[in-house]
Amino acid sequence: MTTAVGVTGVRRWVRRTQSAHRERGETLGNFYFAVLFVAIVGGMAHKQLAVVFWPAAPHASGLAGAGLALALTGGLYLVLRRLGPLALSRPAASWLLTAPVSRRRLLLPSLCWATVGAAAAGALGGFAILGHTTGRPVTGAAELLPAYGAVLGGGLLLLALGAQADRWWSARSDDAAYLLLAAGLAALVADSAGAAIPLSAGWPPATAALATVAGLAVLLVAFWLVAVRRLEGTPNERILEASRTAGTLADSAFGVEPSFVTEMVERRYWAHRRLRSRRLPARVPVLVGQDLLMVRRRPRRLLWLAGASTLPALLAHAPGWLLGAAVLAGGLLAGGVTTASVRTDAGNPWMLRMLGLSSRAAIVQRLWVPGVLTALWYAAALALLRALGDLPAGPWWALGLGLGPVGAVAAVRKARTGFVDNSLLPLDTPMGSVSTGPLIAAFAGVDILLLGLPTVVQIAQGDPLSWTGVVVQTAVAAFGARAYVSGTTATDRVELSGR
């Protein structure tokens, strides 16, 4: 018969054993580096952060404020769901989760940190909405928007905590959060086509708003205490899944290796799916057929991809070069729907050898589906910008179709990059040394987008688009795609090296 023991002593022993090889000077040095890094970055980017959260003059309308509130609410809930919100460190998950210790005391620190983070994120969101939508000086209930945001963040944390316990409404809550996020982005896009009128009146008195915030805070604290009493009911597998997520994010940040996160997301998605599909016609090439099956098995991602074609409209009032760059960057998103199979091919060349396919044949087949998706996405995004009057007259939809090979090749090159090479020599700069490996990996795929430079120039100039411009961009894209395939593949090998 086992009895529960105090977790404080066990946790102290694990922490002491884990850090027994470290010196006190090393720990203090790490703390000093973290504080200094935050101070330097804050000193360099404090003006940019001030513009993001509190611009000199409000420029967003009430519709934009409502859309931003909906988008932040849905996004914060989805982030909390993906992170747990309850998670443990790797030593605690390995040694303490199954040990005879008090689960409530074990999970309480994680809950406290998650509560603080969610409340802080909600407060920052409310502060940003206040700065962008409310006229100066701020009076009335508008002053309490950050407090409302903090309470909302705490409420979302409690909802995510209940969903982590595998309630019957967990999947429905995720769907509702996706709808909130989509509605918020739609409101922002709709606002970008209209006039921005700051909210300077219509707020209730500050006294009534303060009483409302206080009541909601008391109610939140009561529910939080109830959640603390029910911490023991959280399943172990949910906590372990959140702990693996936190560990993967830490490894990815420490090693500057984003592929860890990408692989984790892909494995987690397919691990919870039952695959049932029809056999495609034999005339379809085998790798093209695999990409088509992946597209058909992920209809929700196609819906998000279609909705993302409206996002460039948010930069309608930005400089032309920035709008053009944003449109080109969307090709990486569109082409990345099926590029997980390219990473699989690069890591398992024996599969291509069994299929009797060379590296050139494999890349050519892998480019078909991303090429169609990126062409349709570019055409939809540019056609929408033209319909909103943000682009001059011309066949912009045809230009989008001509850009298809650019986005497809960029996405495939990004997928073929592989792991970050940290053995490369660093670069010495006035700000210090910069690792070359992560820098090269970050720009892999982005460099191919330079083939869309004619489109960026056309959008930046603001002149009407002619069919000559469409032909020039199509020719540049086709030539670049052909050069990439010829230069990075061969007919006598199957290895897909990261190029």
C-alpha positions as CSV (number, residue, x, y, z in Angstrom):
1,M,0.0,0.0,0.0
2,T,1.4,3.3,-1.1
3,T,0.8,6.6,0.7
4,A,1.2,10.1,-0.8
5,V,4.2,12.1,0.4
6,G,5.1,15.8,0.1
7,V,6.3,16.8,-3.3
8,T,8.5,19.7,-2.0
9,G,11.3,17.5,-0.8
10,V,11.2,15.2,-3.8
11,R,11.2,18.1,-6.2
12,R,14.2,19.7,-4.3
13,W,16.1,16.4,-4.6
14,V,15.4,16.1,-8.3
15,R,16.5,19.7,-8.9
16,R,19.6,19.3,-6.9
17,T,20.5,16.0,-8.6
18,Q,19.8,17.4,-12.1
19,S,22.1,20.4,-11.5
20,A,24.8,18.7,-9.4
21,H,27.3,19.0,-12.3
22,R,26.8,22.8,-12.6
23,E,28.7,25.4,-10.7
24,R,27.1,28.3,-9.0
25,G,29.0,30.7,-11.3
26,E,27.6,29.0,-14.4
27,T,24.0,29.3,-13.1
28,L,24.5,33.0,-12.3
29,G,26.1,33.5,-15.7
30,N,23.1,32.1,-17.4
31,F,20.8,34.3,-15.4
32,Y,23.0,37.4,-16.2
33,F,23.0,36.5,-19.9
34,A,19.2,36.2,-20.0
35,V,18.7,39.5,-18.2
36,L,21.2,41.3,-20.4
37,F,19.7,39.8,-23.5
38,V,16.2,41.1,-22.6
39,A,17.6,44.5,-21.7
40,I,19.5,44.9,-25.0
41,V,16.6,43.6,-27.2
42,G,14.2,45.9,-25.3
43,G,16.5,48.9,-25.7
44,M,16.8,48.2,-29.5
45,A,13.1,47.5,-30.2
46,H,11.3,49.6,-27.6
47,K,10.2,52.2,-30.2
48,Q,8.8,49.5,-32.5
49,L,7.0,47.8,-29.6
50,A,5.5,51.2,-28.6
51,V,4.1,51.6,-32.1
52,V,2.6,48.1,-32.0
53,F,0.9,48.5,-28.6
54,W,0.4,52.3,-28.3
55,P,0.7,54.3,-31.5
56,A,0.9,58.1,-31.4
57,A,-2.6,58.4,-32.8
58,P,-5.4,55.8,-33.1
59,H,-6.0,54.7,-36.6
60,A,-8.4,51.7,-36.3
61,S,-12.2,51.8,-36.3
62,G,-14.6,50.0,-34.0
63,L,-14.9,47.1,-36.5
64,A,-11.1,46.7,-36.5
65,G,-11.1,46.7,-32.7
66,A,-13.8,44.1,-32.5
67,G,-12.0,41.9,-35.1
68,L,-8.7,42.2,-33.2
69,A,-10.5,41.2,-30.0
70,L,-12.1,38.1,-31.6
71,A,-8.8,37.1,-33.3
72,L,-6.8,37.5,-30.0
73,T,-9.4,35.5,-28.1
74,G,-9.5,32.6,-30.5
75,G,-5.7,32.7,-31.0
76,L,-4.9,32.8,-27.2
77,Y,-7.2,29.8,-26.6
78,L,-5.7,27.8,-29.3
79,V,-2.2,28.6,-28.0
80,L,-3.2,27.5,-24.5
81,R,-4.7,24.3,-25.9
82,R,-1.5,23.4,-27.9
83,L,0.7,24.1,-24.9
84,G,-1.3,22.2,-22.4
85,P,-1.9,24.4,-20.5
86,L,-0.6,22.1,-17.7
87,A,2.9,20.9,-18.4
88,L,5.8,19.6,-16.5
89,S,9.6,19.7,-17.0
90,R,11.2,16.5,-18.3
91,P,12.6,15.4,-14.9
92,A,9.3,16.0,-13.2
93,A,7.4,14.2,-16.0
94,S,9.8,11.2,-15.8
95,W,10.2,10.9,-12.0
96,L,7.3,12.6,-10.3
97,L,4.2,12.1,-12.4
98,T,4.0,8.4,-11.6
99,A,5.5,8.7,-8.1
100,P,3.3,8.6,-4.9
101,V,3.3,12.3,-4.5
102,S,0.5,14.8,-4.3
103,R,-0.6,15.6,-7.8
104,R,-2.2,18.8,-6.8
105,R,1.0,20.2,-5.3
106,L,2.9,18.8,-8.3
107,L,0.8,20.6,-10.9
108,L,0.0,23.7,-9.0
109,P,3.2,25.6,-10.0
110,S,2.5,24.9,-13.6
111,L,-1.1,26.2,-13.2
112,C,0.1,29.4,-11.5
113,W,2.6,30.1,-14.3
114,A,0.0,29.4,-16.9
115,T,-2.4,31.7,-15.2
116,V,0.1,34.5,-15.0
117,G,1.0,34.1,-18.7
118,A,-2.6,34.0,-19.9
119,A,-3.6,37.0,-17.8
120,A,-0.5,39.0,-19.1
121,A,-1.3,38.0,-22.7
122,G,-4.9,39.1,-22.3
123,A,-3.8,42.4,-20.7
124,L,-1.4,43.1,-23.5
125,G,-4.1,42.4,-26.1
126,G,-6.5,44.8,-24.3
127,F,-3.8,47.4,-24.1
128,A,-3.1,47.1,-27.9
129,I,-6.8,47.4,-28.7
130,L,-7.1,50.4,-26.5
131,G,-4.1,52.1,-28.1
132,H,-5.3,51.5,-31.7
133,T,-9.0,52.2,-31.4
134,T,-9.6,54.8,-28.6
135,G,-9.1,58.5,-29.0
136,R,-6.9,60.6,-26.7
137,P,-7.3,61.2,-23.9
138,V,-8.6,57.9,-22.7
139,T,-11.6,58.2,-20.4
140,G,-14.4,56.2,-18.9
141,A,-14.5,52.4,-19.1
142,A,-11.9,52.4,-21.9
143,E,-9.2,52.7,-19.2
144,L,-10.1,49.2,-17.9
145,L,-9.7,47.4,-21.2
146,P,-6.4,45.8,-20.1
147,A,-8.1,44.6,-16.9
148,Y,-10.9,43.1,-19.0
149,G,-8.3,41.4,-21.2
150,A,-6.5,40.0,-18.1
151,V,-9.8,38.5,-16.8
152,L,-10.6,37.1,-20.2
153,G,-7.2,35.5,-20.4
154,G,-7.7,33.8,-17.1
155,G,-11.1,32.6,-18.2
156,L,-9.7,31.1,-21.4
157,L,-7.0,29.4,-19.3
158,L,-9.8,27.7,-17.2
159,L,-11.6,26.6,-20.3
160,A,-8.3,25.2,-21.8
161,L,-7.7,23.4,-18.5
162,G,-11.1,21.8,-18.6
163,A,-10.5,20.8,-22.2
164,Q,-7.2,19.2,-21.3
165,A,-9.0,17.0,-18.9
166,D,-10.7,15.5,-22.0
167,R,-14.2,16.8,-21.5
168,W,-16.9,16.0,-24.1
169,W,-16.8,19.6,-25.3
170,S,-13.0,19.8,-26.0
171,A,-13.2,19.3,-29.7
172,R,-16.2,21.7,-30.0
173,S,-14.3,24.4,-28.1
174,D,-11.4,24.1,-30.5
175,D,-13.8,24.6,-33.4
176,A,-15.4,27.6,-31.7
177,A,-11.9,29.1,-31.3
178,Y,-11.1,28.6,-34.9
179,L,-14.4,30.3,-35.8
180,L,-13.5,33.3,-33.6
181,L,-10.1,33.6,-35.1
182,A,-11.6,33.4,-38.7
183,A,-14.3,36.0,-37.8
184,G,-11.7,38.3,-36.3
185,L,-9.5,38.1,-39.4
186,A,-12.5,38.6,-41.7
187,A,-13.5,41.8,-39.7
188,L,-9.9,43.1,-40.0
189,V,-9.9,42.5,-43.8
190,A,-13.4,44.2,-44.1
191,D,-12.1,47.2,-42.1
192,S,-9.1,47.6,-44.4
193,A,-11.4,48.5,-47.3
194,G,-13.3,51.2,-45.3
195,A,-12.5,54.3,-43.3
196,A,-11.1,54.1,-39.8
197,I,-13.0,56.1,-37.1
198,P,-11.5,55.9,-33.6
199,L,-13.8,55.2,-30.7
200,S,-13.8,58.4,-28.7
201,A,-17.3,58.3,-27.1
202,G,-20.0,55.9,-26.0
203,W,-18.1,54.3,-23.2
204,P,-20.0,53.7,-19.9
205,P,-18.9,55.4,-16.7
206,A,-15.7,54.1,-15.1
207,T,-17.4,53.3,-11.8
208,A,-19.8,50.8,-13.4
209,A,-16.9,49.2,-15.5
210,L,-14.8,48.9,-12.4
211,A,-17.6,47.1,-10.5
212,T,-18.0,44.8,-13.5
213,V,-14.3,44.0,-13.6
214,A,-14.2,43.4,-9.9
215,G,-17.1,41.0,-10.0
216,L,-15.7,39.1,-12.9
217,A,-12.3,38.8,-11.1
218,V,-14.0,37.4,-8.0
219,L,-15.9,34.9,-10.1
220,L,-12.7,33.9,-11.9
221,V,-10.8,33.4,-8.6
222,A,-13.7,31.1,-7.3
223,F,-13.5,29.0,-10.5
224,W,-9.7,28.9,-10.3
225,L,-9.9,27.5,-6.8
226,V,-12.3,24.9,-8.0
227,A,-9.9,24.0,-10.8
228,V,-7.1,23.6,-8.2
229,R,-9.2,21.1,-6.3
230,R,-9.8,19.1,-9.5
231,L,-6.2,19.0,-10.7
232,E,-5.8,15.4,-9.8
233,G,-8.4,14.5,-12.5
234,T,-6.1,15.6,-15.4
235,P,-5.0,12.4,-17.3
236,N,-1.4,11.6,-17.3
237,E,-1.2,11.2,-21.1
238,R,-2.5,14.8,-21.5
239,I,0.2,16.1,-19.2
240,L,2.9,14.0,-20.9
241,E,1.8,15.3,-24.3
242,A,2.0,18.9,-23.1
243,S,5.5,18.2,-21.5
244,R,6.7,16.8,-24.8
245,T,5.5,19.9,-26.6
246,A,7.3,22.2,-24.1
247,G,10.4,20.1,-24.4
248,T,10.3,20.2,-28.2
249,L,9.8,24.0,-28.3
250,A,12.8,24.4,-25.9
251,D,15.0,22.1,-28.0
252,S,14.0,24.0,-31.2
253,A,14.8,27.3,-29.6
254,F,18.1,26.2,-28.1
255,G,19.3,24.4,-31.2
256,V,17.7,26.9,-33.6
257,E,16.1,24.0,-35.4
258,P,12.5,24.7,-36.5
259,S,12.1,21.3,-38.1
260,F,11.6,19.7,-34.6
261,V,8.4,21.6,-34.3
262,T,7.3,20.8,-37.8
263,E,7.9,17.1,-37.3
264,M,6.1,17.1,-34.0
265,V,3.0,18.8,-35.5
266,E,2.9,16.4,-38.4
267,R,3.2,13.3,-36.2
268,R,0.6,14.5,-33.8
269,Y,-1.9,15.3,-36.5
270,W,-1.6,11.9,-38.3
271,A,-1.5,9.9,-35.0
272,H,-5.2,10.8,-34.3
273,R,-6.5,10.1,-37.8
274,R,-8.2,7.1,-39.3
275,L,-7.2,6.9,-42.9
276,R,-9.7,5.7,-45.4
277,S,-9.3,6.7,-49.1
278,R,-10.0,5.5,-52.6
279,R,-7.4,4.4,-55.0
280,L,-6.5,7.0,-57.5
281,P,-6.3,6.2,-61.3
282,A,-3.2,4.4,-62.4
283,R,-2.4,7.2,-64.8
284,V,-1.6,9.6,-61.9
285,P,2.1,9.4,-61.0
286,V,2.7,7.8,-57.6
287,L,4.1,10.8,-55.8
288,V,1.5,13.1,-57.2
289,G,-1.2,10.7,-56.1
290,Q,0.3,10.7,-52.6
291,D,0.2,14.5,-52.5
292,L,-3.4,14.5,-53.7
293,L,-4.4,12.1,-50.9
294,M,-2.7,14.3,-48.4
295,V,-4.7,17.3,-49.7
296,R,-7.9,15.4,-49.6
297,R,-7.3,14.2,-46.0
298,R,-6.8,17.7,-44.7
299,P,-9.8,19.7,-45.9
300,R,-9.6,22.1,-43.0
301,R,-6.2,23.2,-44.0
302,L,-7.5,24.0,-47.5
303,L,-10.2,26.2,-45.9
304,W,-7.6,28.1,-43.9
305,L,-5.5,28.4,-47.0
306,A,-8.4,29.9,-48.9
307,G,-9.1,32.3,-46.1
308,A,-5.5,33.3,-45.9
309,S,-5.7,34.7,-49.4
310,T,-7.5,37.7,-47.9
311,L,-4.7,38.5,-45.5
312,P,-2.6,40.6,-48.0
313,A,-5.5,43.0,-48.0
314,L,-4.5,44.0,-44.4
315,L,-1.4,45.7,-45.9
316,A,-3.4,47.6,-48.6
317,H,-2.3,50.9,-47.1
318,A,1.3,49.9,-46.7
319,P,4.1,50.7,-49.2
320,G,3.9,48.8,-52.5
321,W,7.1,46.9,-52.0
322,L,5.8,45.6,-48.6
323,L,2.5,44.5,-50.1
324,G,4.3,42.7,-52.9
325,A,6.6,40.9,-50.5
326,A,3.7,39.8,-48.4
327,V,1.9,38.3,-51.4
328,L,5.1,36.4,-52.4
329,A,5.6,35.1,-48.9
330,G,2.1,33.6,-49.0
331,G,3.3,31.2,-51.6
332,L,5.4,29.4,-48.9
333,L,2.2,28.9,-46.9
334,A,0.3,27.6,-49.9
335,G,3.0,25.3,-51.2
336,G,3.8,23.9,-47.7
337,V,0.5,22.0,-47.6
338,T,2.1,18.8,-49.0
339,T,5.8,19.4,-48.6
340,A,6.0,17.2,-45.5
341,S,6.3,14.3,-48.0
342,V,9.4,16.0,-49.4
343,R,11.0,16.0,-46.0
344,T,10.2,12.3,-45.8
345,D,11.8,11.6,-49.2
346,A,14.9,13.5,-48.2
347,G,15.2,11.5,-45.0
348,N,14.3,8.1,-46.5
349,P,15.9,7.9,-50.0
350,W,15.4,4.1,-50.0
351,M,11.7,4.6,-50.6
352,L,12.5,6.4,-53.9
353,R,14.9,3.6,-54.8
354,M,12.2,1.0,-54.3
355,L,9.8,3.0,-56.5
356,G,12.5,3.2,-59.2
357,L,12.4,7.0,-59.2
358,S,15.4,9.3,-59.5
359,S,15.8,12.5,-57.6
360,R,14.8,14.5,-60.7
361,A,11.6,12.5,-61.3
362,A,10.7,12.8,-57.6
363,I,11.1,16.5,-57.4
364,V,9.2,17.0,-60.7
365,Q,6.3,15.0,-59.3
366,R,6.4,16.7,-56.0
367,L,6.2,20.1,-57.6
368,W,2.8,19.5,-59.3
369,V,0.4,19.8,-56.4
370,P,2.2,22.7,-54.7
371,G,2.4,24.5,-58.0
372,V,-1.4,24.3,-58.5
373,L,-2.1,25.4,-54.9
374,T,0.3,28.3,-55.0
375,A,-1.0,29.4,-58.5
376,L,-4.6,29.4,-57.2
377,W,-3.6,31.2,-54.0
378,Y,-1.6,33.9,-55.8
379,A,-4.5,34.4,-58.3
380,A,-7.1,34.7,-55.5
381,A,-5.0,37.1,-53.4
382,L,-4.2,39.4,-56.4
383,A,-7.7,39.3,-57.7
384,L,-9.1,40.3,-54.3
385,L,-6.7,43.2,-54.1
386,R,-7.8,44.3,-57.5
387,A,-11.5,44.0,-56.6
388,L,-10.9,46.1,-53.5
389,G,-9.2,48.8,-55.5
390,D,-5.8,48.3,-53.9
391,L,-4.2,47.5,-57.3
392,P,-4.5,49.3,-60.6
393,A,-6.2,47.9,-63.6
394,G,-4.9,44.8,-65.3
395,P,-5.0,41.0,-65.5
396,W,-3.7,40.4,-62.0
397,W,-5.3,36.9,-61.7
398,A,-3.2,35.8,-64.7
399,L,-0.1,37.2,-63.0
400,G,-1.0,35.1,-60.0
401,L,-1.2,32.0,-62.1
402,G,2.2,32.7,-63.6
403,L,3.7,33.0,-60.1
404,G,2.7,29.4,-59.2
405,P,6.1,27.8,-60.0
406,V,7.9,30.4,-57.8
407,G,5.9,29.5,-54.6
408,A,6.1,25.8,-55.4
409,V,9.9,25.7,-55.8
410,A,10.4,27.9,-52.7
411,A,8.3,25.5,-50.6
412,V,10.1,22.4,-51.9
413,R,13.5,24.0,-51.3
414,K,12.4,24.9,-47.8
415,A,11.4,21.3,-47.2
416,R,14.7,19.9,-48.6
417,T,16.8,22.0,-46.2
418,G,17.1,19.3,-43.6
419,F,18.7,20.0,-40.2
420,V,20.6,23.1,-39.4
421,D,24.3,22.8,-39.9
422,N,25.8,24.3,-36.7
423,S,29.4,23.3,-37.8
424,L,29.7,26.3,-40.2
425,L,32.0,29.2,-39.2
426,P,30.2,32.1,-37.5
427,L,30.2,35.6,-39.0
428,D,31.8,38.5,-37.0
429,T,29.6,41.6,-36.9
430,P,29.8,44.8,-34.9
431,M,27.0,43.3,-32.8
432,G,28.9,40.1,-32.1
433,S,29.2,36.8,-33.9
434,V,26.3,35.3,-35.8
435,S,25.9,31.6,-36.5
436,T,25.9,30.8,-40.2
437,G,24.0,27.6,-40.1
438,P,20.7,29.0,-38.7
439,L,21.0,32.0,-41.0
440,I,21.3,29.9,-44.1
441,A,18.4,27.6,-43.0
442,A,16.2,30.7,-42.3
443,F,16.7,32.0,-45.8
444,A,16.3,28.6,-47.6
445,G,13.3,29.0,-49.8
446,V,13.0,32.7,-49.3
447,D,15.8,33.2,-51.8
448,I,13.8,31.5,-54.5
449,L,11.1,34.1,-54.0
450,L,13.4,36.6,-55.7
451,L,12.1,35.1,-58.9
452,G,8.9,37.1,-58.2
453,L,10.8,40.4,-58.2
454,P,9.0,41.6,-61.4
455,T,5.7,41.3,-59.5
456,V,7.0,43.3,-56.5
457,V,8.3,46.0,-58.9
458,Q,5.0,46.1,-60.7
459,I,3.0,46.5,-57.4
460,A,5.5,49.1,-56.1
461,Q,5.3,51.2,-59.2
462,G,1.5,51.3,-59.1
463,D,1.1,51.3,-62.9
464,P,-1.6,49.3,-64.7
465,L,-0.6,45.8,-65.4
466,S,-0.2,44.7,-69.1
467,W,-0.1,41.3,-70.6
468,T,3.6,41.9,-71.3
469,G,4.2,42.0,-67.6
470,V,2.4,38.8,-67.1
471,V,4.4,37.1,-69.8
472,V,7.7,38.3,-68.3
473,Q,6.8,37.1,-64.9
474,T,5.7,33.7,-66.2
475,A,8.9,33.3,-68.2
476,V,11.1,34.2,-65.2
477,A,9.2,31.8,-63.0
478,A,9.3,28.9,-65.5
479,F,13.0,29.5,-66.2
480,G,13.9,29.6,-62.5
481,A,11.9,26.4,-61.8
482,R,13.7,24.6,-64.6
483,A,17.1,25.8,-63.5
484,Y,16.4,24.7,-59.9
485,V,15.3,21.2,-61.0
486,S,18.3,20.8,-63.3
487,G,20.8,22.2,-60.9
488,T,19.8,20.3,-57.7
489,T,18.7,16.9,-59.1
490,A,20.0,14.2,-61.3
491,T,18.7,11.2,-63.2
492,D,21.4,8.8,-61.8
493,R,20.8,9.3,-58.0
494,V,17.9,9.2,-55.6
495,E,19.3,11.3,-52.6
496,L,17.5,14.6,-52.1
497,S,20.2,16.7,-50.5
498,G,19.2,19.9,-48.8
499,R,19.7,22.5,-51.6
